[in-house]
Amino acid sequence: MNVSLTSELEKYINDKVASGLYDSASQVIREGLQLLKDQDALREIRLNELRQQIQTGINSGESQPLNLEDVIDRGRKRHTQNLETLS
């Protein structure tokens, strides 16, 4: 496999190897790809959780209208309580 890198990425890889944390550029690339793979897996898990939450909401029955003023009032009350707790 042949991979083309920007000079910035090449310098970054070389700096990582020079730091002594990695034995070779290949090791840096492998770890970077493993992190990307892990990030993709985590994104998939989060997406599935979100889909489940959406389905739970759909299954919960008819929706109720949101009163924005009530939401703002509750937020202000919580904020005031938090400030009082810090005092």
N, CA, C and O atoms as a DFTB+ gen file, in Angstrom:
348 C
 N C O
     1  1       0.853      -1.181       0.000
     2  2       0.000       0.000       0.000
     3  2       0.893       1.237       0.000
     4  3       1.901       1.302       0.705
     5  1       0.504       2.196      -0.794
     6  2       1.236       3.444      -0.868
     7  2       0.289       4.560      -0.450
     8  3      -0.819       4.667      -0.977
     9  1       0.716       5.384       0.485
    10  2      -0.139       6.445       1.010
    11  2       0.569       7.777       0.827
    12  3       1.749       7.909       1.153
    13  1      -0.143       8.753       0.311
    14  2       0.404      10.101       0.170
    15  2      -0.065      10.956       1.339
    16  3      -1.252      10.980       1.666
    17  1       0.868      11.652       1.959
    18  2       0.560      12.513       3.102
    19  2       0.963      13.939       2.793
    20  3       1.867      14.187       1.994
    21  1       0.283      14.868       3.434
    22  2       0.715      16.259       3.329
    23  2       2.009      16.409       4.117
    24  3       2.312      15.593       4.987
    25  1       2.757      17.435       3.816
    26  2       4.011      17.658       4.544
    27  2       3.740      17.896       6.035
    28  3       4.551      17.530       6.886
    29  1       2.607      18.505       6.337
    30  2       2.236      18.744       7.734
    31  2       2.021      17.420       8.476
    32  3       2.509      17.248       9.593
    33  1       1.290      16.486       7.856
    34  2       1.062      15.186       8.495
    35  2       2.353      14.388       8.595
    36  3       2.593      13.708       9.592
    37  1       3.168      14.469       7.582
    38  2       4.444      13.759       7.607
    39  2       5.324      14.271       8.748
    40  3       5.959      13.487       9.452
    41  1       5.354      15.584       8.922
    42  2       6.121      16.174      10.027
    43  2       5.545      15.728      11.367
    44  3       6.292      15.413      12.293
    45  1       4.232      15.702      11.470
    46  2       3.581      15.273      12.715
    47  2       3.990      13.839      13.059
    48  3       4.336      13.548      14.204
    49  1       3.951      12.965      12.089
    50  2       4.335      11.571      12.300
    51  2       5.795      11.473      12.705
    52  3       6.138      10.761      13.649
    53  1       6.655      12.189      11.991
    54  2       8.084      12.167      12.318
    55  2       8.340      12.700      13.719
    56  3       9.203      12.184      14.429
    57  1       7.604      13.723      14.124
    58  2       7.741      14.273      15.481
    59  2       7.326      13.248      16.530
    60  3       7.950      13.148      17.587
    61  1       6.275      12.490      16.239
    62  2       5.824      11.452      17.176
    63  2       6.904      10.374      17.336
    64  3       7.185       9.929      18.449
    65  1       7.498       9.965      16.225
    66  2       8.566       8.967      16.292
    67  2       9.767       9.546      17.041
    68  3      10.363       8.863      17.874
    69  1      10.123      10.795      16.752
    70  2      11.271      11.446      17.401
    71  2      11.050      11.608      18.902
    72  3      12.011      11.662      19.669
    73  1       9.783      11.687      19.327
    74  2       9.494      11.857      20.752
    75  2       9.833      10.600      21.549
    76  3       9.953      10.646      22.773
    77  1       9.985       9.484      20.851
    78  2      10.289       8.233      21.518
    79  2       9.054       7.436      21.917
    80  3       9.170       6.321      22.426
    81  1       7.887       7.997      21.691
    82  2       6.655       7.289      22.042
    83  2       6.337       6.176      21.049
    84  3       5.605       5.240      21.369
    85  1       6.884       6.281      19.859
    86  2       6.640       5.300      18.807
    87  2       7.973       4.876      18.208
    88  3       8.919       5.661      18.143
    89  1       8.031       3.625      17.773
    90  2       9.260       3.103      17.172
    91  2       9.360       3.409      15.681
    92  3      10.455       3.440      15.119
    93  1       8.205       3.637      15.043
    94  2       8.229       3.849      13.592
    95  2       7.006       4.645      13.149
    96  3       6.028       4.795      13.881
    97  1       7.103       5.149      11.920
    98  2       5.963       5.862      11.329
    99  2       4.778       4.910      11.181
   100  3       3.631       5.314      11.369
   101  1       5.047       3.662      10.849
   102  2       3.973       2.678      10.704
   103  2       3.198       2.511      12.006
   104  3       1.974       2.378      11.998
   105  1       3.919       2.518      13.117
   106  2       3.261       2.377      14.413
   107  2       2.344       3.577      14.682
   108  3       1.249       3.403      15.218
   109  1       2.769       4.769      14.325
   110  2       1.938       5.967      14.492
   111  2       0.680       5.850      13.641
   112  3      -0.425       6.121      14.112
   113  1       0.850       5.451      12.407
   114  2      -0.282       5.308      11.489
   115  2      -1.244       4.239      11.984
   116  3      -2.458       4.440      11.955
   117  1      -0.713       3.093      12.442
   118  2      -1.583       2.020      12.950
   119  2      -2.406       2.503      14.136
   120  3      -3.606       2.239      14.212
   121  1      -1.760       3.214      15.066
   122  2      -2.505       3.707      16.229
   123  2      -3.557       4.729      15.811
   124  3      -4.671       4.726      16.333
   125  1      -3.205       5.597      14.873
   126  2      -4.175       6.572      14.373
   127  2      -5.372       5.899      13.727
   128  3      -6.511       6.318      13.933
   129  1      -5.122       4.866      12.953
   130  2      -6.220       4.135      12.316
   131  2      -7.061       3.382      13.342
   132  3      -8.279       3.283      13.196
   133  1      -6.415       2.851      14.380
   134  2      -7.167       2.164      15.432
   135  2      -8.074       3.156      16.164
   136  3      -9.218       2.836      16.486
   137  1      -7.562       4.351      16.421
   138  2      -8.386       5.379      17.062
   139  2      -9.568       5.764      16.179
   140  3     -10.675       5.966      16.678
   141  1      -9.343       5.867      14.878
   142  2     -10.419       6.173      13.940
   143  2     -11.452       5.054      13.936
   144  3     -12.656       5.312      13.919
   145  1     -10.979       3.814      13.951
   146  2     -11.876       2.663      13.997
   147  2     -12.712       2.684      15.283
   148  3     -13.920       2.448      15.248
   149  1     -12.062       2.967      16.413
   150  2     -12.770       3.051      17.697
   151  2     -13.807       4.172      17.676
   152  3     -14.919       4.011      18.178
   153  1     -13.432       5.309      17.089
   154  2     -14.347       6.455      16.998
   155  2     -15.565       6.097      16.141
   156  3     -16.691       6.459      16.482
   157  1     -15.346       5.398      15.043
   158  2     -16.461       4.958      14.192
   159  2     -17.389       4.015      14.946
   160  3     -18.610       4.113      14.827
   161  1     -16.809       3.099      15.725
   162  2     -17.615       2.153      16.497
   163  2     -18.432       2.890      17.552
   164  3     -19.607       2.582      17.752
   165  1     -17.822       3.856      18.224
   166  2     -18.529       4.643      19.229
   167  2     -19.647       5.455      18.593
   168  3     -20.733       5.567      19.161
   169  1     -19.392       6.018      17.428
   170  2     -20.408       6.782      16.710
   171  2     -21.602       5.876      16.360
   172  3     -22.756       6.295      16.455
   173  1     -21.312       4.652      15.960
   174  2     -22.372       3.694      15.619
   175  2     -23.185       3.331      16.865
   176  3     -24.410       3.231      16.799
   177  1     -22.515       3.137      17.984
   178  2     -23.212       2.839      19.243
   179  2     -24.127       4.001      19.623
   180  3     -25.287       3.795      19.979
   181  1     -23.597       5.220      19.544
   182  2     -24.400       6.399      19.893
   183  2     -25.589       6.562      18.953
   184  3     -26.681       6.932      19.384
   185  1     -25.378       6.288      17.674
   186  2     -26.457       6.388      16.701
   187  2     -27.547       5.368      17.008
   188  3     -28.734       5.684      16.938
   189  1     -27.147       4.153      17.346
   190  2     -28.134       3.132      17.705
   191  2     -28.899       3.504      18.969
   192  3     -30.107       3.279      19.050
   193  1     -28.203       4.074      19.962
   194  2     -28.871       4.520      21.186
   195  2     -29.877       5.627      20.870
   196  3     -30.986       5.637      21.406
   197  1     -29.486       6.555      20.000
   198  2     -30.380       7.638      19.617
   199  2     -31.605       7.095      18.898
   200  3     -32.725       7.547      19.138
   201  1     -31.393       6.129      18.017
   202  2     -32.528       5.515      17.318
   203  2     -33.476       4.839      18.308
   204  3     -34.695       4.918      18.160
   205  1     -32.903       4.169      19.325
   206  2     -33.733       3.523      20.343
   207  2     -34.519       4.560      21.143
   208  3     -35.694       4.354      21.447
   209  1     -33.869       5.672      21.483
   210  2     -34.559       6.728      22.226
   211  2     -35.682       7.346      21.399
   212  3     -36.760       7.641      21.917
   213  1     -35.420       7.536      20.125
   214  2     -36.459       8.069      19.235
   215  2     -37.628       7.103      19.176
   216  3     -38.786       7.514      19.256
   217  1     -37.327       5.814      19.037
   218  2     -38.392       4.819      18.973
   219  2     -39.168       4.776      20.283
   220  3     -40.390       4.633      20.269
   221  1     -38.478       4.897      21.412
   222  2     -39.151       4.942      22.711
   223  2     -40.107       6.126      22.762
   224  3     -41.232       6.005      23.247
   225  1     -39.659       7.259      22.263
   226  2     -40.523       8.439      22.222
   227  2     -41.733       8.217      21.328
   228  3     -42.849       8.593      21.688
   229  1     -41.523       7.616      20.180
   230  2     -42.627       7.335      19.260
   231  2     -43.616       6.376      19.911
   232  3     -44.829       6.540      19.779
   233  1     -43.094       5.375      20.614
   234  2     -43.947       4.370      21.244
   235  2     -44.653       4.881      22.500
   236  3     -45.570       4.230      22.999
   237  1     -44.238       6.035      23.011
   238  2     -44.781       6.517      24.282
   239  2     -46.177       7.121      24.151
   240  3     -46.816       7.433      25.155
   241  1     -46.636       7.281      22.952
   242  2     -47.990       7.799      22.769
   243  2     -48.002       9.173      22.143
   244  3     -47.005       9.649      21.600
   245  1     -49.150       9.788      22.236
   246  2     -49.348      11.088      21.615
   247  2     -48.469      12.140      22.289
   248  3     -48.309      12.154      23.509
   249  1     -47.912      13.005      21.472
   250  2     -47.034      14.045      22.009
   251  2     -47.848      15.181      22.619
   252  3     -49.017      15.388      22.292
   253  1     -47.198      15.898      23.506
   254  2     -47.804      17.065      24.144
   255  2     -47.084      18.306      23.636
   256  3     -45.870      18.279      23.432
   257  1     -47.817      19.388      23.431
   258  2     -47.144      20.603      22.957
   259  2     -46.172      21.125      24.011
   260  3     -46.421      21.018      25.212
   261  1     -45.073      21.686      23.548
   262  2     -44.053      22.234      24.424
   263  2     -44.339      23.701      24.660
   264  3     -44.490      24.479      23.717
   265  1     -44.413      24.072      25.927
   266  2     -44.598      25.471      26.278
   267  2     -43.222      26.047      26.583
   268  3     -42.643      25.782      27.637
   269  1     -42.709      26.834      25.652
   270  2     -41.358      27.363      25.768
   271  2     -41.190      28.242      26.999
   272  3     -40.126      28.228      27.619
   273  1     -42.199      28.997      27.363
   274  2     -42.111      29.851      28.549
   275  2     -41.906      29.014      29.812
   276  3     -41.132      29.399      30.689
   277  1     -42.591      27.870      29.913
   278  2     -42.413      26.993      31.074
   279  2     -40.986      26.449      31.129
   280  3     -40.390      26.362      32.203
   281  1     -40.447      26.087      29.979
   282  2     -39.080      25.568      29.922
   283  2     -38.101      26.642      30.382
   284  3     -37.188      26.360      31.159
   285  1     -38.284      27.856      29.913
   286  2     -37.404      28.966      30.297
   287  2     -37.525      29.245      31.795
   288  3     -36.516      29.454      32.468
   289  1     -38.741      29.251      32.315
   290  2     -38.949      29.496      33.746
   291  2     -38.262      28.429      34.589
   292  3     -37.614      28.748      35.586
   293  1     -38.398      27.160      34.196
   294  2     -37.744      26.083      34.940
   295  2     -36.224      26.236      34.895
   296  3     -35.541      25.998      35.891
   297  1     -35.707      26.627      33.755
   298  2     -34.265      26.843      33.621
   299  2     -33.789      27.979      34.502
   300  3     -32.737      27.880      35.133
   301  1     -34.548      29.046      34.549
   302  2     -34.178      30.180      35.416
   303  2     -34.197      29.777      36.887
   304  3     -33.307      30.152      37.650
   305  1     -35.215      29.010      37.284
   306  2     -35.305      28.565      38.677
   307  2     -34.105      27.690      39.035
   308  3     -33.515      27.852      40.103
   309  1     -33.738      26.754      38.135
   310  2     -32.581      25.900      38.397
   311  2     -31.316      26.727      38.483
   312  3     -30.465      26.477      39.337
   313  1     -31.185      27.701      37.614
   314  2     -29.999      28.566      37.615
   315  2     -29.920      29.334      38.938
   316  3     -28.851      29.429      39.541
   317  1     -31.048      29.878      39.383
   318  2     -31.082      30.616      40.646
   319  2     -30.726      29.697      41.807
   320  3     -29.962      30.084      42.692
   321  1     -31.272      28.485      41.813
   322  2     -30.960      27.526      42.879
   323  2     -29.472      27.168      42.871
   324  3     -28.855      27.054      43.930
   325  1     -28.907      26.994      41.700
   326  2     -27.470      26.694      41.611
   327  2     -26.645      27.834      42.149
   328  3     -25.656      27.603      42.844
   329  1     -27.026      29.064      41.846
   330  2     -26.292      30.223      42.354
   331  2     -26.396      30.297      43.867
   332  3     -25.416      30.611      44.542
   333  1     -27.573      30.011      44.408
   334  2     -27.767      30.031      45.857
   335  2     -26.925      28.944      46.521
   336  3     -26.383      29.155      47.606
   337  1     -26.814      27.795      45.881
   338  2     -26.010      26.706      46.434
   339  2     -24.544      27.076      46.486
   340  3     -23.837      26.688      47.416
   341  1     -24.080      27.822      45.502
   342  2     -22.673      28.233      45.444
   343  2     -22.348      29.330      46.445
   344  3     -21.185      29.502      46.812
   345  1     -23.356      30.080      46.896
   346  2     -23.122      31.204      47.814
   347  2     -22.821      30.743      49.205
   348  3     -22.600      31.566      50.094
